[in-house]
């Protein structure tokens, strides 16, 4: 018989005070590629490159992730982009975590820290993903103590307070995503241009590394 998950509030009570912030080490980039496949600026999807991040976790390392976004055009809605990015990040992070579990990978990195939330509820799991994303969006600039989790676990909040903190974290993530720097890659620009809708000369990053092979295959 499947054991039901605890409620969000019950989950927090069970986790206090065992859950603590990890000690973060070096910065590891998490490249993200935005692929446009039509003239519509709002028609795109994300490719996340978690390879280095996953390998660090496999070794049990708590790195400081840093999001680096590459696109072929930037004339899309930043508020819609933020919501879609936040959702896609949580889904891809979960997929990477599931792949590690399938390999019986051991470690004490972000993915095993993330596991502590999984036994309670989807709300806490998504909250944990948003916390990791908030760290990644502010790598090198944000002290962990300024994030909501330590405040959240001072005392045991009721369910409504917890839901408010979850919503607040989503708002912080969306604000950071809306304001983040998006760099143009010449290959992604050419791909978007071939599909139409791109107007004018774009300021591409001339120092950008070539696209990884798995991204090039997507463009073909």
Buried (B, 14 or more C-beta within 10 A) or exposed (E): EEEEBBBBBBBBEBBBEEBEBBEBEEEBBBBBBBBBBEEEBEEBEBBBBBBBBBEBBBEEBBBBBBBBBBBBBBEBEBEEBBBBBBEBBBBBBBEBBEEBEEEEBEBEBBBBBBBBBBBBBEBBBBBBBBBBBBBBBBBEEBEBEEBBBEEBBEEBBEEEBBBEBBEEBBEBBBBBBBEBEBBBBBBBBEBBBEBEBBEEEBEBEEEBEEBBEEBEEBBE
